[in-house]
């Protein structure tokens, strides 16, 4: 994931959104080694969508440092 994020930032070919679920939901939380890369991508207009059900298994929502915490029903409407 680290290399993928670096490539996105370097080449500027950014997706509209990145969905983070299961273990990847932890990447937007306090203490993540990739939080700065994810924040940089988010400032370039990429939506970071974090599945709330998976996030709650790992971290409380207060520790989320980037992205939009969403439920599946919210994502289906996007």
MIPA-681592 format. One line per field, with one value per residue (C-alpha): x, y, z; residue in one letter. Coordinates in pm, 1 decimal, always signed. Layout:
N
X	[X:...]
Y	[Y:...]
Z	[Z:...]
resn	[A:...]
***
This chain:
78
X	[+0.0:+288.5:+431.9:+87.1:+30.5:+376.4:+311.0:-23.5:+135.0:+427.0:+244.6:-67.4:-297.6:-537.1:-857.5:-1181.1:-1201.8:-1014.6:-1221.2:-1064.3:-1211.9:-1100.6:-742.1:-688.9:-937.6:-657.4:-449.9:-649.0:-617.4:-386.4:-42.9:-69.2:+263.3:+74.7:-142.3:+62.1:+44.3:-329.8:-381.8:-179.5:-392.0:-708.8:-599.0:-566.3:-939.1:-942.6:-1222.6:-1102.4:-1403.8:-1370.4:-1625.5:-1751.7:-1826.9:-1466.5:-1324.7:-1518.6:-1353.9:-1010.6:-1022.8:-1271.5:-1391.8:-1220.4:-883.3:-968.7:-733.2:-847.8:-1129.1:-1504.0:-1642.3:-1943.5:-2188.4:-2257.0:-2593.1:-2415.7:-2164.0:-2437.2:-2582.7:-2251.8]
Y	[+0.0:+232.5:+195.5:+239.1:+565.4:+692.8:+616.6:+797.2:+1105.6:+1104.3:+1052.5:+1256.8:+997.2:+995.6:+796.0:+968.6:+753.8:+496.6:+259.3:+130.1:-178.1:-471.4:-415.1:-115.9:+84.6:+117.2:+318.4:+637.6:+614.1:+786.2:+624.7:+490.9:+495.0:+605.3:+882.3:+1163.3:+1004.5:+954.6:+1313.0:+1436.6:+1230.1:+1356.0:+1719.8:+1651.4:+1570.7:+1193.1:+1074.4:+827.8:+618.1:+410.6:+138.9:+208.7:-156.2:-256.1:+47.8:-17.9:-359.1:-198.4:+161.1:+401.7:+665.7:+936.8:+808.8:+859.1:+1121.4:+1128.2:+1015.5:+981.6:+714.6:+565.4:+281.4:+51.8:+221.6:+559.2:+418.4:+266.8:+619.7:+772.8]
Z	[+0.0:+80.1:-270.6:-429.7:-243.2:-339.2:-706.1:-696.3:-544.1:-789.5:-1115.9:-1037.8:-1193.3:-897.3:-859.4:-756.2:-443.0:-241.5:-29.1:+289.5:+451.5:+666.5:+786.7:+557.2:+768.8:+1025.3:+776.9:+841.8:+1218.8:+1461.6:+1456.8:+1101.9:+916.0:+602.2:+744.7:+586.7:+240.5:+276.9:+391.8:+92.5:-144.8:+22.6:-20.3:-394.4:-409.9:-364.7:-136.3:+124.1:+216.1:+530.2:+604.6:+956.4:+1036.5:+972.9:+1145.9:+1465.0:+1489.4:+1516.7:+1633.1:+1785.2:+1538.3:+1745.9:+1622.5:+1254.4:+1109.3:+744.7:+520.4:+541.0:+772.4:+594.1:+616.4:+323.1:+261.8:+230.3:-14.2:-230.1:-273.8:-395.0]
resn	[X:X:X:X:X:X:X:X:X:X:X:X:X:X:X:X:X:X:X:X:X:X:X:X:X:X:X:X:X:X:X:X:X:X:X:X:X:X:X:X:X:X:X:X:X:X:X:X:X:X:X:X:X:X:X:X:X:X:X:X:X:X:X:X:X:X:X:X:X:X:X:X:X:X:X:X:X:X]
***
